[in-house]
Amino acid sequence: MDLASLIRNVPDFPVPGVQFKDITTLLQHPAAFRDIIDGWKMRYADKRITAIVGADARGFIFGGALAYTMGLPFVPARKKGKLPADTICEEYQLEYGTAVLEIHQDALKPGDRVVLIDDLLATGGTMRAIANMVERLGAEIVEIAFVVELPPLKGREKLNKYPVHSLVEFMVE
């Protein structure tokens, strides 16, 4: 399936100069969404995964669906102040600012084998922050998966110690 054709480009969002890749148009095609989740389920079926970690907010869509279909726990990496119990946090750079993410302290334990999921890899800051927290909790990162990757922004460089998997690439400036 041609996933790229189902992803809308929104120029100058959220700030001038950013070419936002909007996956909400892809989600309007159930067959495409199903292909993504079924493909990842097959990809990770024999990897002894114990949890799926999803990035706030669009990573929740794909990560939650994958966790459900694989019968695994879903761990949300949320924006600061959104989780109700004790958390660990990590500040990171976005392509257009800074942010902080948190994970519950008891969400993962040593020996867990996890896949990190988000909709898009740009500069890699979000996933690097999540990976740092996951490792601080003692879990092993099996792979980091994205629907979309923007290779010119060199996000893989921040994630170079992990296997990274993406389904669609857009060559943007």
C-alpha positions in Angstrom: 0.0 0.0 0.0 1.3 3.5 -0.8 1.2 5.1 2.6 3.0 8.3 1.4 0.0 9.2 -0.8 -2.3 9.1 2.3 -0.2 11.6 4.4 -1.1 15.3 4.0 1.6 18.0 3.9 0.8 21.1 5.9 3.2 24.0 5.2 4.3 26.4 7.9 2.8 24.4 10.8 3.2 24.7 13.7 5.7 27.5 12.8 6.9 29.1 9.5 9.3 26.9 7.6 8.1 23.5 9.0 6.5 21.1 6.5 4.2 19.2 8.9 3.4 15.6 7.8 -0.2 15.0 9.0 -1.0 11.3 9.5 -4.7 12.0 10.4 -5.5 11.6 6.7 -3.8 8.2 6.7 -6.0 7.2 9.7 -9.1 7.9 7.6 -8.1 4.8 5.6 -8.7 1.7 7.8 -6.9 -0.6 5.5 -3.7 1.5 5.7 -3.9 1.7 9.5 -4.5 -2.1 9.6 -1.5 -2.7 7.3 0.8 -0.7 9.6 -0.3 -2.5 12.8 -0.4 -6.0 11.3 3.0 -5.4 9.7 4.5 -4.4 13.0 2.8 -7.2 14.8 4.5 -9.7 12.4 7.8 -7.8 12.6 7.9 -8.1 16.4 6.1 -11.5 16.9 9.3 -13.5 17.6 11.3 -10.7 19.4 10.1 -11.5 23.0 8.7 -8.0 23.4 7.2 -7.3 26.9 5.8 -3.8 26.4 5.1 -1.1 23.8 6.1 2.5 24.6 4.2 5.3 22.7 5.2 8.9 22.4 2.6 11.6 23.2 0.4 12.0 21.3 0.3 10.4 17.9 2.5 7.6 19.1 -0.4 6.6 21.3 -2.5 5.9 18.3 -0.1 3.4 16.7 1.5 2.2 19.9 -1.8 1.6 21.6 -3.2 -0.4 18.7 0.0 -2.5 18.4 0.0 -3.2 22.2 -3.6 -4.3 22.0 -3.2 -6.6 19.0 0.0 -8.2 20.5 -1.6 -8.5 24.0 1.1 -6.4 25.6 1.2 -3.5 28.1 1.2 0.0 26.7 3.4 2.6 28.3 2.6 6.2 27.5 5.4 8.7 27.4 3.4 11.9 28.2 4.0 15.6 28.3 5.0 17.0 31.6 2.3 17.1 34.2 -0.1 14.7 32.6 0.7 11.5 34.5 -0.8 11.1 38.0 1.8 9.0 39.9 5.5 9.3 40.5 7.4 9.8 37.2 10.9 10.3 35.7 11.3 13.0 33.2 13.6 14.1 30.4 13.8 17.5 28.6 14.6 17.5 24.9 14.9 19.7 21.8 12.2 19.8 19.2 12.8 21.1 15.7 11.0 24.2 16.8 11.5 24.5 20.6 12.0 22.4 23.8 9.7 20.1 25.8 9.6 17.6 28.7 8.3 14.1 28.7 7.6 11.8 31.6 7.0 8.1 32.2 5.7 6.5 35.4 8.5 5.2 37.5 6.8 1.8 37.8 5.9 1.4 34.1 8.9 -0.7 33.2 11.4 -2.8 35.0 14.8 -4.3 34.4 14.6 -7.1 31.9 11.7 -5.6 29.9 12.1 -5.7 26.2 10.3 -2.8 24.5 9.6 -1.2 21.2 9.2 2.5 21.1 6.6 3.9 18.7 5.9 7.3 17.2 4.3 8.7 14.1 7.3 10.6 12.8 11.1 10.8 13.1 12.4 14.4 12.4 15.3 15.5 14.6 15.1 12.5 16.9 14.8 14.6 20.1 11.5 13.1 21.3 12.6 9.5 20.9 16.1 10.1 22.3 14.4 11.5 25.5 12.1 8.5 25.7 14.9 6.1 25.1 16.9 7.7 27.9 14.0 7.2 30.3 13.4 3.7 29.2 17.0 2.8 29.8 17.0 4.6 33.2 14.2 2.2 34.2 16.4 -0.8 33.2 14.4 -1.9 30.1 16.1 -2.9 26.8 15.1 -1.2 23.6 14.6 -3.8 20.9 13.7 -1.2 18.2 12.3 2.2 17.6 9.6 2.4 14.9 8.0 5.3 13.0 5.4 5.6 10.3 7.2 8.5 8.7 10.9 9.6 8.6 12.3 12.9 7.4 15.9 11.8 6.6 17.3 15.3 5.8 16.7 16.2 9.5 19.1 13.5 10.6 17.0 12.1 13.5 18.6 8.7 13.1 21.9 10.2 14.2 20.5 10.9 17.7 19.2 7.3 17.8 22.3 5.6 16.2 22.7 3.1 19.1 19.3 1.6 18.4 17.7 -0.3 15.5 15.4 2.2 13.8 12.5 1.2 11.5 10.4 3.6 9.4 7.7 2.9 6.8 7.7 6.1 4.7 10.4 8.6 4.0 9.9 12.2 2.9 12.9 14.2 1.7 12.2 17.7 3.1 14.5 20.6 3.9 
